[in-house]
Amino acid sequence: MKLLLEQIAKALVDHPDEVEVQLVEGERSIILELRVAPEDVGKVIGKQGRIAKAIRTVVSAAAHKDNKRVMVEIMP
């Protein structure tokens, strides 16, 4: 899931070398923290959050295979 999120984000941004994903595991869920360059935040979020929602949907679908709950947070 971490690798999937990283690949999606790198495809969207202008500075793929600055994409960083951290995995924080809880008891029942996994939190993926996505960090990108400040000028790329808008590209990852998209208009009205549509791209961010699509990213969350794809990552959640991948996690559902493993019976895990995943939350994607976009950090500034």
C-alpha positions as CSV (number, residue, x, y, z in Angstrom):
1,M,0.0,0.0,0.0
2,K,2.8,2.3,0.8
3,L,4.5,1.6,-2.5
4,L,1.2,2.1,-4.4
5,L,0.6,5.5,-2.8
6,E,4.2,6.5,-3.5
7,Q,3.9,5.6,-7.2
8,I,0.6,7.4,-7.6
9,A,1.9,10.5,-6.0
10,K,5.2,10.5,-8.0
11,A,3.1,10.3,-11.2
12,L,1.1,13.4,-10.3
13,V,3.8,15.9,-9.0
14,D,6.5,18.0,-10.7
15,H,9.1,17.0,-8.0
16,P,8.8,13.2,-7.7
17,D,12.1,13.1,-5.7
18,E,10.5,14.9,-2.8
19,V,7.6,12.5,-2.4
20,E,7.7,10.8,1.0
21,V,5.3,8.3,2.5
22,Q,5.4,7.3,6.2
23,L,3.5,4.3,7.5
24,V,2.0,4.6,11.0
25,E,0.4,1.4,12.2
26,G,-2.4,1.3,14.9
27,E,-4.3,-1.6,16.3
28,R,-7.0,-1.7,13.7
29,S,-5.9,0.7,11.1
30,I,-2.9,2.0,9.1
31,I,-2.2,5.6,8.5
32,L,-0.2,6.6,5.4
33,E,1.2,10.1,5.7
34,L,2.0,11.6,2.3
35,R,4.4,14.5,2.0
36,V,5.2,16.4,-1.2
37,A,6.9,19.6,-2.1
38,P,4.8,22.7,-1.1
39,E,4.1,23.7,-4.7
40,D,2.8,20.1,-5.5
41,V,0.2,19.9,-2.7
42,G,-2.5,21.3,-4.9
43,K,-1.8,18.7,-7.6
44,V,-2.2,15.9,-5.1
45,I,-5.4,17.4,-3.6
46,G,-7.0,18.5,-6.9
47,K,-10.0,20.7,-7.4
48,Q,-12.5,20.3,-4.6
49,G,-10.4,17.3,-3.3
50,R,-11.3,15.1,-6.2
51,I,-7.8,13.7,-6.8
52,A,-7.2,13.1,-3.0
53,K,-10.5,11.3,-2.8
54,A,-9.6,9.1,-5.8
55,I,-6.2,8.3,-4.3
56,R,-7.9,7.3,-1.0
57,T,-10.4,5.1,-2.9
58,V,-7.6,3.2,-4.7
59,V,-5.5,2.7,-1.6
60,S,-8.5,1.6,0.4
61,A,-9.5,-0.9,-2.3
62,A,-6.0,-2.4,-2.2
63,A,-6.1,-2.5,1.6
64,H,-9.5,-4.2,1.6
65,K,-7.8,-7.2,0.0
66,D,-5.8,-7.7,3.2
67,N,-8.8,-6.9,5.5
68,K,-7.1,-3.7,6.7
69,R,-8.4,-0.2,7.2
70,V,-6.2,2.5,5.7
71,M,-6.3,6.3,6.0
72,V,-4.3,8.6,3.7
73,E,-3.3,11.9,5.1
74,I,-1.8,14.6,3.0
75,M,0.7,16.6,5.0
76,P,1.8,20.1,4.1
